[in-house]
Amino acid sequence: MRAILIDDERLALIRMEQMVRAIDGMEVLGMFMDPAEAMAQVATDRPDIIFLDIQMPEISGLDLAVHIHECSPETEIVFVTAYDQYALEAFNVQALDYLLKPVSSERLAQAVERIRKCSKGRESVLGDAAKQARPAVGVRCMGSLELLLEGQAPIRLKWRTAKIKELFAYLLHNRGQVISRDMLIELLWPEVEEKAGIVNLQTSVYRIRTMMKELGLQDALRLGYSQYGYRLEAEGVVLDSERWDAELRVLPPLSEATADAHLRVFHAYEGDYWGEDSYFWAEPERRRLKSMWRHHAGELAEYYQGIGKHREALALYGRMIKLDPALEQAHWAIMRIYDGMNDRSSVHAQYELLAAALEQSAGIQPDPALIAWYEQWSSGNK
């Protein structure tokens, strides 16, 4: 493994270099007392490990670790310090280990072995898949969030916190764009102090990068950082919302010959855009896609109703209500179909279902025109 040593004490650097070189398989790429020079080397060589002092005059090792992870996410950091009061903060910036000076050869060897085990563990997660060509990657964001890998069942990711999941979702929503650090902190942690917000953001970014690496997707979903903020590159990654939108737009006019194609697109709408979590920032896109789906679904149901396929029309309206329980026009259409089938009990049941859905969702009654129709229908069927 390739290492870089950073410490403001020359003698400490020399001693650490000797101990590191004495460990089999370890190579020291450089020793630095100047953090700026060290960062230039990190950016060029992307070392496997950095041994970093915490207390330095120009910049804290804790702050420097943040820049290191942003520049080289794969690099592991081991803090070396004469004080144990920084242990918690060290692990908050994803340090793999924490060594107290004077460092013994045995303790140093333990830290290196721990890094080797972590590396082997990541490789085992990837297994043979890492040796194969990168799979086609899709992301399901209509309804629940899942990864769609070619030849595999959908993968429902396990997130450590809801904030990490939302960070990933927001960056994916804005993929290819640089989002400032301050904007992300204000979005996700508006109630915390700036320093705590920065730590939360850095930790969340690290978790996302780690998850993508464990899945072998670090090339397909690259989360980078610049002086302006974070950006998620998702080259070749397809969102189901984009695919659905594109397929809907190229559908031929509805006819007997094309009805099956329209049905496939109808059923491909599996839920609202980020509907599982109802993120407020996704609302404009969620409304746009849902409006398109409602319009298409209504046309398709009316088509089946017009050619006398009432059961098919009922199924379509039923699915519309399943995804949108308070959709009045779908309820009303079902009531009319049941009326035409002389199924009075089903008309009554559908009206009560609509009334309950509207009361629960918005505390309102059905549209006056619908109420008038229902009352007139009821009086004529007594």
N, C-alpha and C positions, 0 to 999 in steps of 0.2 A: 504493500500500500504506500501511496505517495503522501507525504506530510509537509506542512508548512508550520513554522514556529513563530509566534509573535509575543514579544515581551519587551518592556522598556528597560530591563536589567540585562546587561551584556553577559555577566557571569551566569545568570539563570538560563539564558539562551544556550550558552556553550555546554552547560551541564545537561540540559534537556536533549540537545543534539546528540551527545554521546550516548545517553541512555536509549534514545529512539533508534539510533543506528545499530545498537547492540541487539535489537529484537529482529529475529529472522523475518525476512520479507518486507522490512520497512525501509523506505527511501526518503531522505530529507531533501525536498526541492529548494528550500531556502529558509533563512532565519532573518527576522526583521524586528527592528526597534521602531521603525516609522510605519504607522498604520496605512498611510497612503501608498507607500511602496508595496506593502503587503497586499493591498487590494488589487493593485495592478498585476501582481503575480497570480493572485487567485483567479482573476478574470481570464488570464492567459492559459493557465495550466489546469484549472478546476481540480484541485487536489482531493484525495479521498478523505483526508482528515486535517484539521487545524488544531494545534495546541495553543490556546489563547489566554493570556493574562487578563484579569478583569480590571485591575486598577492600573490605568495608564494616564499620563498627564494630559494628552491631547484629546482623547476620546475614551469613553468607558468601553471595556471589552464587551459588555452587554449590548451596547449600541452598535459596536462594530460587528457583532455576530448577526445582527439584523441585516446589515448591508451584505455580509457574506452569503447569507441564505438567499437574499434577493438576486445576487450575482451568480451564485453557484448552488442551486437547491440540493444537489446531490452530496455536497460536502458535509461531513460530520464535524461537530465541534466538541472539543473537550476543554473545559476551562481549567486553568491552573492559577491558583491564588493562595495567598497567605491567610486569607480570611474565610470563615465558613458562613458568614452572615448573608452571602449572596446566593446561597444554594437554590432557594425557591425561584428567584428571578432567573437564575441560569437555566433551569429546566423549563421555565415559561417561554424562553426563546429557543427551545428544542435542542439544548445541549445534550449530548449523549452521555457525558460523564463530567465529574467535578472533582478535581484533584487538589489536595491541600499541600502547600509547600512546607517543608522540603519533601519532594516527591521521591518515593522509593522506587527502585527498579521493579519490584514485585507488583506494586500498585499500578505502575505504568503499564506493565505487561497485561494486567487484568483489564485495563481500559481498552487496550488494543484488541485483546481477544473478544471483548464484548462487541466491538465494532465489526470484527470479522464474522461473528455469529449473526449479527443483524443483517449483514450483507448476504450471507448464505440463506437466511430466512426469506429475504425478499426474492432471491433467485428461485427458491423452491416454490413460492407462490406463483411465479410466472410459469415454471416448469417448461415443458416442451413447447408451449405456445409461443414463448419468446423467440424460438428458433424459426418459427414459421413467418410467412408474410403477414403484415399487419392486417387484421380482419376489418371488414367494412363496419363502420360504427354508426349507429343511429341512437337518437335520444328520444324517448317518449316523454313529452311534457304536457300532453293533453290528458288530463286526469292525474294519474300518479306519475312520479318520476322514475324511469327505468332506463337502463342501458340496453340497447339492442345490438348484439354482436352476431355476425353472420354465422349461421349453423349452431347457435346456442339459444337456450331459452332466455327470455327477458331477465335481466339482473336488476333486482330491486336493491339499491345501495343502502347500507346501514350508516347513518350519519351520527357522529358523536353528539352533536347538538343541532337544534333547528336553525341556529344562526349560520353554521357552516353550510348547511343545505341551501339556505337562502342566498348566501354569498355565491355559491356555485351557480344557482339558478339565475341570479342577476347578471353575473359575468357572462353566462351562456346567452342570456337574452340580449346582451350588448356585445356579443363576441366580435373580436376584431377592433373594438374601440378601447381606448385608454380611459379608465375610470380613476379619478383621483383618489388618493388615500383618504382625504378628508371627507369626500362624498360618501365613500363606503362606510366610514365610521359613523357619520351622521345618519346614514340609512339604517344601519344594523345596531349600533350601540349609542344612541343619542343621549342616553341618561348617564353615561359614565364619563369620568375625566379623560382628557386627551391621552395621557400616558397609558391608562388602562385600555382605552380604545385601540391604541396602536398595538399593544400586546395581543389583544383579542383578534385583531385583523391578521397579524403575522402568524399567530397560532392557527387560525382557520385556513389561511393560505397554505401553510405547511401540511395540514391534514388533507387538503384537497390534492396537493401534489403527491403526497404519499399514497393516497387511494388510487390515483391514476397510474402511478408507477406499479403498484401491486397488481393492477388489472392489465398491465402491459399497454396502457393507452397514453403514456407520457408523450409519444410523438404525435398522436392524433389530437389530444387536448393539452395544449401547452399554456401554462399559466405563468406569464412573465411579468417583470417589473422594470419600469424605467423611472427617471427622475420625476415624471409626470403622474405616475400611478400604475395600476395593474391592468393587464390585458389578457384575455383568454383567446388564444388562437385555436380554431376548431376546423382546420382545413380538411375537407372531405367528410366531415361529420354532418349527418342529415337529421334535422328535427322533424318529428312526425307532423307538427303543425305546418311547416313549410311544404312538406310533401303533399299533405292533404289540400292545402290552398292551391298548389299548382295543379293537382289532379282535377279539382273542382273546376278550375278555369278552362281546362281543355276538353271538358265533357261535350260531346255532340248534343244536338237538340234531342229532347226526350221523345222517345218513340218506343214501339214494341221491340224494335231491334236493339235499342240502346238502353232499355230499362235496367237490365242486369248490371251494366257498367255504372249507372246512376246509383243502384242499390249498394254496390261495393263502396262507393265513395261515401254514401250516407252512413253505412255501418263503420267506416274507418274513423269517423268522428267518435272517439271513445270517451271524451270528457272535455271539459272546458280547459283552456290554456292555463297551465299552472293552477288548475281548479282544486287540486287536493289541498293546497295551502292558501289559495285566494290572496296571493301577494298583491298589495295595492298598486305597485308600480307596473304590474302586468295587466291592469284593468282595461286600458285602451285597446290593446291587442286582443284581449279576451273577448271584449264586446264585439270587435270587428269580426273575428272568426265565428263567434256564436250567431251573429246576425246573418252571416252568409249561410251558415248551416240551417238556421231556421227557415230562411227563404227557400233554400233548395229542398229541405225536407217537406215543407208545405206544398211545393209544386209537385213533388213526387207522390205524396199522399193523395192529392187532388187528382192526379193522373190515374192512379189505381181506382180511386172512387168513381171517376168518370167512366171507366171501362167495366164497371160492375164488380171489381174485385174488392169487396168491402172488407173481408178478413185481412187482406194484405194492407189495406188502408188503415184499419184499426191497429195493426201491429206497428206501422210507422208512427202513427199518432201516439201510441202507447210508449214507444221509445223516446219520442220527443218529451213526453211528460216525465219519464223516468229521469232524464237529464235536466229537466226544467219543470218541476212540479206545479208551478203557478202559471204556466203558459196557457192563457185563457183560450186562444183560438184553437189550440189542439183539443182541449176539453170540449169546447162547443162543437167542433167537428165530430168528435166521438158521439156526443149526445144526438146529433142529427142523424148519424149513421144508425145508431140504435133505434131512433124513432122510425126510420125507414124500414128497419127490420121488425118493428112492432114489439121491441123489447123494452117495455115500460120500466121495469125494475132497474135495468142497467142505466137508463136515462137519469132516473132519480139518484142512483148511486154515484154516477159521474158528477152530477151537479154538487152533491154533498162533498165529494172528494175535492172539487175545485174550491168550494167555499172554505173548507178547512185549510187548504193549502194557502189561500190568499190571507186568511186570518192569521195563520202561523207566521208567514213570511213578512207580511206588511201591515197586518191589522186592518185590512180593507175588505169590502164586499166585491162581488163580481161586477163587471161592467153593467151599467144600467140597461143597455140594449140586450145583453144576455139574460139579465133578470126578467126583462119584459117578455122575451121569447119563452123563457122557462115557465113564467106564470101563465102566459097564454096557452102554452102546451099543456100545462097541468090542468087548467080549467076545461080544456077541450078533451081531456082524457079521463075525466071523472066518471 
